[in-house]
Amino acid sequence: MVHTPEMIRQFEKIETKLEYQELSDFQPIGKSFQIVLTAL
């Protein structure tokens, strides 16, 4: 799939907002977690 320049700009804008925790434009639809496994 080829992304248009406009789509790429939208992705970059979203990425920047996520980096800076600017979440007011986002609607929460769930949660995700990362689990760190340690040797027992």
C-alpha positions in Angstrom: 0.0 0.0 0.0 1.3 3.4 -0.9 0.6 6.3 1.5 -0.1 9.7 0.1 1.8 12.7 1.4 -1.3 13.8 3.2 -1.6 10.5 5.0 2.0 10.6 6.0 1.5 14.2 7.4 -1.5 12.9 9.4 0.6 10.0 10.8 3.4 12.3 11.8 0.9 14.7 13.5 -0.5 11.8 15.5 2.9 10.6 16.4 4.0 14.0 17.7 0.8 14.4 19.8 1.4 10.9 21.3 5.0 11.8 22.1 4.0 14.9 24.0 0.9 13.2 25.7 -1.4 15.7 23.9 -4.4 13.3 24.1 -7.4 15.7 24.1 -8.1 15.0 20.4 -8.1 11.2 21.0 -11.0 9.1 22.1 -10.0 6.3 24.4 -11.1 2.9 23.1 -9.2 0.6 25.5 -5.9 0.2 27.2 -2.8 -1.6 26.4 0.0 -2.8 28.7 3.5 -4.0 28.2 4.6 -6.8 30.5 8.2 -7.2 31.4 9.1 -10.8 32.0 11.8 -11.5 34.6 13.7 -14.7 35.2 12.4 -16.5 38.3 
